[in-house]
Amino acid sequence: MAIGAMRRRVDIQAYTGTADGGGGAALTWSNVASVWADIQPQGSREGMFGQDNQNREVSTFKVYIRFRRGVTAKQRLRHVYRRDGVEYTETFNIVGVMDPDGKERYLELLCEGGVPT
């Protein structure tokens, strides 16, 4: 993996609860870290989601980042970018985390996009 290929900035986010003042908790996604990544589309398929079994396109990706401890499938990635003056946001659910060569140089994150988070 060439480090120069990691040219997209992504936020690693974790699901956290914050006290709402009424004894409960508001669950939100919060940034854990901001890292450089290489995002490679792998394919797409149709999936059923929600109580109404709605069809949605699910895209799969491999995302490469420098090795970092603590990245898990309970987290997600958020990629914000601009194109032609318009800001776009992509969200990727992490479904798998691997150290492909076992040398702690980078992580390969198997991700899904287009699914509810």
MDTraj code that builds the backbone (N, CA, C; nanometers):
import mdtraj as md
import numpy as np

residues = "MET ALA ILE GLY ALA MET ARG ARG ARG VAL ASP ILE GLN ALA TYR THR GLY THR ALA ASP GLY GLY GLY GLY ALA ALA LEU THR TRP SER ASN VAL ALA SER VAL TRP ALA ASP ILE GLN PRO GLN GLY SER ARG GLU GLY MET PHE GLY GLN ASP ASN GLN ASN ARG GLU VAL SER THR PHE LYS VAL TYR ILE ARG PHE ARG ARG GLY VAL THR ALA LYS GLN ARG LEU ARG HIS VAL TYR ARG ARG ASP GLY VAL GLU TYR THR GLU THR PHE ASN ILE VAL GLY VAL MET ASP PRO ASP GLY LYS GLU ARG TYR LEU GLU LEU LEU CYS GLU GLY GLY VAL PRO THR".split()
xyz = np.array([
    [0.0848, -0.1181, 0.0000],
    [0.0000, 0.0000, 0.0000],
    [0.0885, 0.1232, 0.0000],
    [0.0723, 0.2050, -0.1012],
    [0.1465, 0.3306, -0.1090],
    [0.0750, 0.4355, -0.0240],
    [0.1480, 0.5005, 0.0646],
    [0.0892, 0.6014, 0.1517],
    [0.0268, 0.7138, 0.0697],
    [0.0828, 0.7461, -0.0475],
    [0.0274, 0.8509, -0.1331],
    [-0.1131, 0.8222, -0.1811],
    [-0.1553, 0.6963, -0.1779],
    [-0.2913, 0.6601, -0.2190],
    [-0.3939, 0.7024, -0.1145],
    [-0.3489, 0.7271, 0.0074],
    [-0.4397, 0.7681, 0.1154],
    [-0.4558, 0.9192, 0.1103],
    [-0.5465, 0.9650, 0.0246],
    [-0.5610, 1.1093, 0.0058],
    [-0.7000, 1.1626, 0.0390],
    [-0.7822, 1.0793, 0.1007],
    [-0.9150, 1.1244, 0.1426],
    [-0.9202, 1.1285, 0.2950],
    [-0.9721, 1.2374, 0.3475],
    [-0.9807, 1.2548, 0.4928],
    [-1.1135, 1.1960, 0.5405],
    [-1.1072, 1.1054, 0.6377],
    [-1.2284, 1.0462, 0.6943],
    [-1.2260, 1.0599, 0.8458],
    [-1.3437, 1.0677, 0.9035],
    [-1.3577, 1.0687, 1.0488],
    [-1.3999, 0.9301, 1.0932],
    [-1.3323, 0.8762, 1.1932],
    [-1.3752, 0.7536, 1.2575],
    [-1.4705, 0.7971, 1.3680],
    [-1.5915, 0.7404, 1.3682],
    [-1.6920, 0.7814, 1.4649],
    [-1.7384, 0.6631, 1.5489],
    [-1.7727, 0.6920, 1.6754],
    [-1.8251, 0.5920, 1.7678],
    [-1.9612, 0.6384, 1.8187],
    [-2.0468, 0.5438, 1.8462],
    [-2.1808, 0.5703, 1.8979],
    [-2.1694, 0.5927, 2.0480],
    [-2.2088, 0.7099, 2.0955],
    [-2.1937, 0.7419, 2.2373],
    [-2.3239, 0.7966, 2.2934],
    [-2.3382, 0.7824, 2.4222],
    [-2.4549, 0.8375, 2.4907],
    [-2.4145, 0.9569, 2.5751],
    [-2.4966, 1.0610, 2.5722],
    [-2.4734, 1.1776, 2.6561],
    [-2.5996, 1.2010, 2.7386],
    [-2.5810, 1.2392, 2.8630],
    [-2.6948, 1.2619, 2.9520],
    [-2.7847, 1.3707, 2.8955],
    [-2.9177, 1.3456, 2.9017],
    [-3.0117, 1.4437, 2.8477],
    [-3.0725, 1.5328, 2.9558],
    [-3.0274, 1.5166, 3.0806],
    [-3.0759, 1.6004, 3.1897],
    [-3.2031, 1.5479, 3.2538],
    [-3.2679, 1.4526, 3.1920],
    [-3.3917, 1.3965, 3.2459],
    [-3.3746, 1.2538, 3.2928],
    [-3.2518, 1.2112, 3.3131],
    [-3.2254, 1.0760, 3.3578],
    [-3.2021, 0.9771, 3.2451],
    [-3.2182, 1.0222, 3.1230],
    [-3.1952, 0.9355, 3.0074],
    [-3.0671, 0.9726, 2.9362],
    [-3.0524, 0.9195, 2.8181],
    [-2.9323, 0.9488, 2.7398],
    [-2.9708, 0.9701, 2.5941],
    [-2.9059, 1.0653, 2.5316],
    [-2.9216, 1.0882, 2.3884],
    [-2.8057, 1.0177, 2.3193],
    [-2.8370, 0.9286, 2.2268],
    [-2.7332, 0.8538, 2.1570],
    [-2.6958, 0.9264, 2.0286],
    [-2.5666, 0.9533, 2.0134],
    [-2.5176, 1.0256, 1.8958],
    [-2.3850, 0.9665, 1.8502],
    [-2.3481, 0.9981, 1.7273],
    [-2.2173, 0.9607, 1.6752],
    [-2.1209, 1.0746, 1.7043],
    [-2.0042, 1.0404, 1.7570],
    [-1.9028, 1.1429, 1.7839],
    [-1.7697, 1.1001, 1.7229],
    [-1.6910, 1.1994, 1.6820],
    [-1.5623, 1.1717, 1.6188],
    [-1.4615, 1.1186, 1.7205],
    [-1.3936, 1.0094, 1.6801],
    [-1.2866, 0.9507, 1.7596],
    [-1.1525, 0.9996, 1.7063],
    [-1.1411, 1.0047, 1.5732],
    [-1.0168, 1.0466, 1.5094],
    [-1.0463, 1.0880, 1.3663],
    [-0.9571, 1.1666, 1.3098],
    [-0.9628, 1.2044, 1.1690],
    [-0.8344, 1.1523, 1.1048],
    [-0.8483, 1.0680, 1.0021],
    [-0.7324, 1.0013, 0.9421],
    [-0.7383, 1.0098, 0.7894],
    [-0.6252, 0.9861, 0.7258],
    [-0.6188, 0.9785, 0.5803],
    [-0.6509, 0.8363, 0.5365],
    [-0.7229, 0.8241, 0.4238],
    [-0.7692, 0.6923, 0.3808],
    [-0.7664, 0.6792, 0.2288],
    [-0.7627, 0.5545, 0.1850],
    [-0.7810, 0.5176, 0.0445],
    [-0.9121, 0.4395, 0.0391],
    [-1.0116, 0.4926, -0.0318],
    [-1.1442, 0.4302, -0.0392],
    [-1.1590, 0.3641, -0.1755],
    [-1.1781, 0.2317, -0.1755],
    [-1.1885, 0.1564, -0.3005],
    [-1.3236, 0.0858, -0.3090],
    [-1.4106, 0.1282, -0.4042],
    [-1.5391, 0.0605, -0.4212],
    [-1.5178, -0.0844, -0.4642],
    [-1.6009, -0.1745, -0.4128],
    [-1.5892, -0.3169, -0.4448],
    [-1.7094, -0.3698, -0.5216],
    [-1.8265, -0.3142, -0.5005],
    [-1.9459, -0.3626, -0.5696],
    [-2.0699, -0.3138, -0.4985],
    [-2.1852, -0.3600, -0.5455],
    [-2.3101, -0.3224, -0.4811],
    [-2.4109, -0.4359, -0.4969],
    [-2.5117, -0.4297, -0.4109],
    [-2.6180, -0.5295, -0.4132],
    [-2.7432, -0.4640, -0.3573],
    [-2.8535, -0.5320, -0.3685],
    [-2.9781, -0.4821, -0.3138],
    [-2.9997, -0.5443, -0.1771],
    [-3.0453, -0.4652, -0.0823],
    [-3.0703, -0.5165, 0.0519],
    [-3.2044, -0.4704, 0.1036],
    [-3.2599, -0.5451, 0.1977],
    [-3.3880, -0.5124, 0.2592],
    [-3.3616, -0.4545, 0.3981],
    [-3.4255, -0.3399, 0.4280],
    [-3.4023, -0.2738, 0.5554],
    [-3.5321, -0.2239, 0.6146],
    [-3.5331, -0.2095, 0.7446],
    [-3.6452, -0.1484, 0.8147],
    [-3.7620, -0.2419, 0.8349],
    [-3.8597, -0.1918, 0.9091],
    [-3.9786, -0.2705, 0.9388],
    [-4.0631, -0.2954, 0.8144],
    [-4.0530, -0.2066, 0.7171],
    [-4.1309, -0.2207, 0.5939],
    [-4.0568, -0.2986, 0.4867],
    [-3.9393, -0.3517, 0.5205],
    [-3.8561, -0.4254, 0.4246],
    [-3.8376, -0.3483, 0.2936],
    [-3.7916, -0.2266, 0.3065],
    [-3.7673, -0.1431, 0.1897],
    [-3.6382, -0.1857, 0.1205],
    [-3.6409, -0.1859, -0.0123],
    [-3.5209, -0.2165, -0.0901],
    [-3.4282, -0.0962, -0.0909],
    [-3.3002, -0.1208, -0.0702],
    [-3.1986, -0.0161, -0.0802],
    [-3.0743, -0.0755, -0.1424],
    [-3.0032, 0.0085, -0.2129],
    [-2.8755, -0.0353, -0.2681],
    [-2.7700, -0.0289, -0.1585],
    [-2.6950, -0.1368, -0.1439],
    [-2.5859, -0.1434, -0.0472],
    [-2.4566, -0.1557, -0.1266],
    [-2.3688, -0.0590, -0.1105],
    [-2.2399, -0.0620, -0.1786],
    [-2.1331, -0.1094, -0.0808],
    [-2.0385, -0.1873, -0.1299],
    [-1.9307, -0.2365, -0.0446],
    [-1.7998, -0.1682, -0.0834],
    [-1.7158, -0.1466, 0.0167],
    [-1.5901, -0.0749, -0.0015],
    [-1.4808, -0.1403, 0.0816],
    [-1.3575, -0.1245, 0.0351],
    [-1.2403, -0.1511, 0.1174],
    [-1.1773, -0.0148, 0.1419],
    [-1.1554, 0.0149, 0.2676],
    [-1.0961, 0.1422, 0.3065],
    [-0.9656, 0.1107, 0.3791],
    [-0.8582, 0.1701, 0.3317],
    [-0.7259, 0.1484, 0.3913],
    [-0.6845, 0.2727, 0.4685],
    [-0.6409, 0.2511, 0.5935],
    [-0.5880, 0.3593, 0.6760],
    [-0.4582, 0.3104, 0.7404],
    [-0.3781, 0.4035, 0.7908],
    [-0.2597, 0.3622, 0.8663],
    [-0.3049, 0.2855, 0.9899],
    [-0.2200, 0.1946, 1.0350],
    [-0.2554, 0.1103, 1.1495],
    [-0.2907, 0.1966, 1.2689],
    [-0.3955, 0.1572, 1.3361],
    [-0.4431, 0.2303, 1.4533],
    [-0.5147, 0.1307, 1.5431],
    [-0.4796, 0.1270, 1.6677],
    [-0.5458, 0.0367, 1.7616],
    [-0.6847, 0.0918, 1.7971],
    [-0.7756, 0.0015, 1.8284],
    [-0.9064, 0.0423, 1.8772],
    [-1.0135, 0.0595, 1.7709],
    [-0.9818, 0.0395, 1.6439],
    [-1.0841, 0.0499, 1.5391],
    [-1.1627, -0.0804, 1.5386],
    [-1.2968, -0.0698, 1.5482],
    [-1.3810, -0.1886, 1.5562],
    [-1.5005, -0.1773, 1.4611],
    [-1.5717, -0.2879, 1.4473],
    [-1.6915, -0.2913, 1.3626],
    [-1.8099, -0.2212, 1.4295],
    [-1.7931, -0.1717, 1.5508],
    [-1.8988, -0.0946, 1.6165],
    [-1.8914, 0.0527, 1.5778],
    [-1.7908, 0.0886, 1.4998],
    [-1.7711, 0.2269, 1.4594],
    [-1.8121, 0.2460, 1.3137],
    [-1.8054, 0.3697, 1.2671],
    [-1.8336, 0.4000, 1.1275],
    [-1.7356, 0.5062, 1.0791],
    [-1.7328, 0.5251, 0.9483],
    [-1.6498, 0.6284, 0.8865],
    [-1.7410, 0.7330, 0.8243],
    [-1.6968, 0.8569, 0.8286],
    [-1.7697, 0.9671, 0.7655],
    [-1.6718, 1.0425, 0.6774],
    [-1.7059, 1.0544, 0.5495],
    [-1.6203, 1.1223, 0.4524],
    [-1.6967, 1.2427, 0.3985],
    [-1.6432, 1.3615, 0.4215],
    [-1.7037, 1.4846, 0.3716],
    [-1.6116, 1.5405, 0.2646],
    [-1.6686, 1.5725, 0.1483],
    [-1.5877, 1.6273, 0.0390],
    [-1.6692, 1.7284, -0.0401],
    [-1.5983, 1.8096, -0.1178],
    [-1.6623, 1.9117, -0.2014],
    [-1.6355, 1.8812, -0.3480],
    [-1.7389, 1.8997, -0.4286],
    [-1.7256, 1.8841, -0.5730],
    [-1.8115, 1.9912, -0.6386],
    [-1.7504, 2.0706, -0.7241],
    [-1.8207, 2.1792, -0.7939],
    [-1.8921, 2.2726, -0.6968],
    [-1.8278, 2.3009, -0.5838],
    [-1.8820, 2.3947, -0.4868],
    [-1.9918, 2.3381, -0.3979],
    [-2.0214, 2.2091, -0.4103],
    [-2.1258, 2.1463, -0.3299],
    [-2.0611, 2.0482, -0.2321],
    [-2.1059, 2.0514, -0.1078],
    [-2.0516, 1.9612, -0.0068],
    [-2.1345, 1.8325, -0.0010],
    [-2.0656, 1.7187, 0.0000],
    [-2.1281, 1.5868, 0.0068],
    [-2.0750, 1.5130, 0.1295],
    [-2.1573, 1.4247, 0.1837],
    [-2.1159, 1.3420, 0.2964],
    [-2.1471, 1.1963, 0.2652],
    [-2.0480, 1.1108, 0.2822],
    [-2.0661, 0.9668, 0.2684],
    [-2.0447, 0.9050, 0.4063],
    [-2.1275, 0.8073, 0.4401],
    [-2.1130, 0.7368, 0.5664],
    [-2.0943, 0.5891, 0.5356],
    [-1.9954, 0.5290, 0.5992],
    [-1.9634, 0.3877, 0.5780],
    [-1.9706, 0.3133, 0.7105],
    [-2.0529, 0.2095, 0.7179],
    [-2.0546, 0.1224, 0.8353],
    [-1.9374, 0.0256, 0.8246],
    [-1.8585, 0.0148, 0.9293],
    [-1.7471, -0.0796, 0.9307],
    [-1.8031, -0.2174, 0.9666],
    [-1.7795, -0.3157, 0.8807],
    [-1.8274, -0.4517, 0.9084],
    [-1.7126, -0.5483, 0.9367],
    [-1.5900, -0.5074, 0.9100],
    [-1.4740, -0.5910, 0.9378],
    [-1.3468, -0.5096, 0.9423],
    [-1.2549, -0.5477, 1.0299],
    [-1.1261, -0.4791, 1.0458],
    [-1.0161, -0.5838, 1.0378],
    [-0.9195, -0.5625, 0.9461],
    [-0.8095, -0.6576, 0.9310],
    [-0.6761, -0.5856, 0.9221],
    [-0.5738, -0.6507, 0.9743],
    [-0.4348, -0.6109, 0.9534],
    [-0.3835, -0.7095, 0.8482],
    [-0.3925, -0.6757, 0.7173],
    [-0.3737, -0.7756, 0.6124],
    [-0.2373, -0.8441, 0.6090],
    [-0.1306, -0.7755, 0.6462],
    [0.0002, -0.8415, 0.6425],
    [0.0535, -0.8741, 0.7822],
    [-0.0222, -0.8407, 0.8870],
    [0.0177, -0.8722, 1.0233],
    [0.1345, -0.7908, 1.0755],
    [0.1703, -0.6834, 1.0060],
    [0.2876, -0.6043, 1.0449],
    [0.2516, -0.4695, 1.1076],
    [0.1219, -0.4480, 1.1340],
    [0.0745, -0.3239, 1.1951],
    [0.1170, -0.1999, 1.1175],
    [0.1133, -0.2089, 0.9844],
    [0.1453, -0.0927, 0.9010],
    [0.0191, -0.0185, 0.8584],
    [-0.0853, -0.0936, 0.8240],
    [-0.2118, -0.0323, 0.7872],
    [-0.3254, -0.1283, 0.8180],
    [-0.4477, -0.0757, 0.8176],
    [-0.5671, -0.1561, 0.8390],
    [-0.6507, -0.1572, 0.7122],
    [-0.7130, -0.2698, 0.6865],
    [-0.8095, -0.2823, 0.5783],
    [-0.9470, -0.2908, 0.6441],
    [-1.0314, -0.1920, 0.6171],
    [-1.1645, -0.1877, 0.6747],
    [-1.2649, -0.2289, 0.5681],
    [-1.3406, -0.3330, 0.5948],
    [-1.4478, -0.3733, 0.5049],
    [-1.5707, -0.2941, 0.5466],
    [-1.6280, -0.2187, 0.4517],
    [-1.7353, -0.1247, 0.4853],
    [-1.8531, -0.1400, 0.3909],
    [-1.9683, -0.0938, 0.4391],
    [-2.0896, -0.0856, 0.3583],
    [-2.1384, 0.0582, 0.3586],
    [-2.1807, 0.1044, 0.2440],
    [-2.2400, 0.2361, 0.2308],
    [-2.3825, 0.2212, 0.1811],
    [-2.4653, 0.3235, 0.2032],
    [-2.6025, 0.3178, 0.1573],
    [-2.6951, 0.2444, 0.2519],
    [-2.6489, 0.2199, 0.3744],
    [-2.7322, 0.1518, 0.4732],
    [-2.7590, 0.2459, 0.5892],
    [-2.8717, 0.2303, 0.6576],
    [-2.8992, 0.3161, 0.7725],
    [-2.7952, 0.2962, 0.8812],
    [-2.7626, 0.4036, 0.9512],
    [-2.6646, 0.3935, 1.0591],
    [-2.7281, 0.4256, 1.1925],
])
top = md.Topology()
chain = top.add_chain()
for i, resn in enumerate(residues, 1):
    res = top.add_residue(resn, chain, resSeq=i)
    for name in ("N", "CA", "C"):
        top.add_atom(name, md.element.get_by_symbol(name[0]), res)
traj = md.Trajectory(xyz[None], top)
